[in-house]
Amino acid sequence: MNSSRISALERLAAGLVEGARRELMLTPKPGLVDCRNTGSHPDLSLALMEESIDIVADFVAATVASLIRGEPFECQKDLGIVAEQRLYAELGTNTHKGFIFLAGMLLIARWHTDADDETQLRETLSQLSIRFFRTAPVVASNGQRVREAYQAQGIIGETAAGMPALFDVALPAFRAAMRRHGDVERASFAMMARLMQCVEDTTTLHRVGPLGLHRLKKDGQRLERLIADGGDYLSCLEALDHDYIRMNMTMGGVADMIGMSFGVLLACGELDRSDSVETSAQRVAMVG
């Protein structure tokens, strides 16, 4: 057994779980659960989301063990189904359903990629995704209804293309902002701003339709300019949060990609696990 291969998989797995936690704690996030409020999700809470991430952690650990044992792809698929069932049975919601799928696929692809070759990793990810959806039964869901109503690809198109939102959008945006500002908080929100412009977010489409997705992109552009120019981006985010709550608008796909991005950055050592996930807005929210 190749110990370096196992170590790389375990680093990615640990990073993805911590990445989900960091995404949750990033505050403020328009329309999403954070340390300030529950956004456009009155049925959720910070504590419930933390419980959901515990289920994610169990799934990730089980997936890593399955891969190391040499079990076939179908076994990892079944682990994902079990994790989704736990979300509904224990929490009554699908909270991290998208993240479970994305994290699982990335872990499987990483295991089947011999080296730290991003091109090869993305090709493997694409092949696995096509294989997954070729054999997966069509299940009635909000995502499926959105795909049919708006010809949207969402998470299916994202993984089939090798996760461009992660590798071509989020990670470069974070790295560029770190080079420019040297500040993790600012870089995290710059990454979010780029994702708002690029992710075909089916949760947004489900809640408010194509006009909502157009609004999301425009808001991402404005936020990105504010951050680049040294403006008051936190006040902008708080105002957007107020608007999104009023509109019942959310951006769950963006949230999933933020968590995935943090996970990869942690696994690569570009984020320090000992760094606090607390932002200035989070500290104010917790004091208030």
Secondary structure, 3 states (H helix, E strand, C coil): CCHHHHHHHHHHHHHHHHHHHHHHHCCCCCCCCCCCCCCCCCCCCHHHHHHHHHHHHHHHHHHHHHHHCCCCHHHHHHHHHHHHHHHHHHHCCCCCHHHHHHHHHHHHHHHCCCCCCHHHHHHHHHHHHHHHHHHCCCCCCHHHHHHHHHCCCHHHHHHHCCCHHHHHHHHHHHHHHHHHHCCHHHHHHHHHHHHHHHCCCHHHHHHHHHHHHHHHHHHHHHHHHHHHCCCCHHHHHHHHHHHHHHHCCCCHHHHHHHHHHHHHHHHCCCCCCCCCCCCHHHHHHHHC
